[in-house]
Each structure stands twice: as C-alpha cells, then as structure tokens.
C-alpha cells in the first residue's frame, strides 16, 4: 500500500466525514525515530521524512499502528483509517 504523508487526509470532524490534506511527514517520522526501536522503524522514519510518499509493507504498518495511539484522536484515527483499509 502506498501512502503520501505530505498530503495526508486528516479527519477534521468527529463524524469522520470531512478531511483536509496536511503534511504530517516530519512529525510522524520524528515520532517513529524517537519512540520505536529497530531497523524497520528507522528505515520507515527516514523514508517518510525524505520522500513523504512511501510504499508500506506489513511490518511497517505494524509500526504505524503502534505509534498512532500516541497522537491526538483525529491524527490517530486518520492514520488507522488509511493504513487499515
């Protein structure tokens, strides 16, 4: 699955019926870099930061699911909605 974190669809309503495209690449990459150990996480953080749009494998989706809960509700829900399609 390919996700563009520089144009990420962020929920702007508790109904989850409205989104706005925002750049979460740097904050997401930093969160992964600072909070998740391992080569998979490090590689993912660097690709998100440098490229923005990345192809995700299952291990990387697991990393994103782990870090999603550390964000506000709207960001966490948006990440989970995109990667758990």
C-alpha positions as CSV (number, residue, x, y, z in Angstrom):
1,X,0.0,0.0,0.0
2,X,1.3,3.5,-0.9
3,X,0.6,6.4,1.4
4,X,1.6,10.1,0.9
5,X,2.3,11.6,4.3
6,X,2.9,15.0,2.7
7,X,-0.7,15.1,1.5
8,X,-2.3,13.1,4.3
9,X,-6.1,13.1,4.6
10,X,-6.6,14.2,8.2
11,X,-10.1,14.0,9.8
12,X,-11.4,17.4,10.6
13,X,-14.8,16.3,12.1
14,X,-15.7,13.8,14.8
15,X,-18.1,12.3,12.3
16,X,-15.0,11.4,10.2
17,X,-16.9,12.7,7.1
18,X,-14.5,15.6,6.4
19,X,-10.8,15.6,5.8
20,X,-8.1,18.1,5.0
21,X,-4.8,17.3,3.3
22,X,-1.9,18.1,5.6
23,X,1.8,17.3,5.7
24,X,2.4,15.0,8.7
25,X,5.6,13.6,7.3
26,X,8.1,15.3,9.6
27,X,6.2,14.9,12.9
28,X,5.4,11.3,12.1
29,X,8.9,10.4,11.1
30,X,10.2,12.1,14.3
31,X,7.8,10.2,16.5
32,X,8.8,6.8,14.9
33,X,12.5,7.8,15.1
34,X,12.3,8.7,18.8
35,X,9.9,6.0,20.1
36,X,10.3,2.8,18.1
37,X,13.4,0.7,18.0
38,X,14.7,-1.5,15.2
39,X,15.8,-1.3,11.6
40,X,12.3,-1.5,10.2
41,X,11.2,1.6,12.2
42,X,14.4,3.5,11.4
43,X,14.1,2.8,7.7
44,X,10.4,3.8,7.7
45,X,11.1,7.0,9.6
46,X,13.8,8.1,7.2
47,X,11.7,7.2,4.1
48,X,8.7,9.1,5.4
49,X,10.9,12.1,6.2
50,X,12.8,12.1,3.0
51,X,10.2,11.0,0.5
52,X,6.8,11.6,2.0
53,X,5.1,9.1,-0.2
54,X,6.1,5.6,0.7
55,X,5.1,2.0,-0.1
56,X,4.3,0.2,3.2
57,X,4.8,-3.4,4.0
58,X,3.0,-5.3,6.8
59,X,5.8,-4.8,9.3
60,X,5.8,-1.0,8.6
61,X,2.0,-1.0,9.0
62,X,2.5,-2.6,12.5
63,X,4.9,0.2,13.4
64,X,2.4,2.8,12.3
65,X,-0.3,1.2,14.3
66,X,1.9,1.3,17.4
67,X,2.7,5.0,17.1
68,X,-0.7,6.1,16.0
69,X,-2.1,6.0,19.6
70,X,0.5,8.5,20.7
71,X,-1.2,11.2,18.6
72,X,-4.4,13.2,19.2
73,X,-7.6,11.4,18.4
74,X,-8.0,12.9,14.9
75,X,-4.5,12.1,13.8
76,X,-4.6,8.5,15.3
77,X,-8.0,7.8,13.7
78,X,-6.8,9.2,10.4
79,X,-3.6,7.1,10.4
80,X,-5.5,3.9,11.3
81,X,-8.2,4.6,8.7
82,X,-5.6,5.0,5.9
83,X,-3.4,2.0,6.8
84,X,-6.0,-0.5,7.8
85,X,-8.1,-0.3,4.6
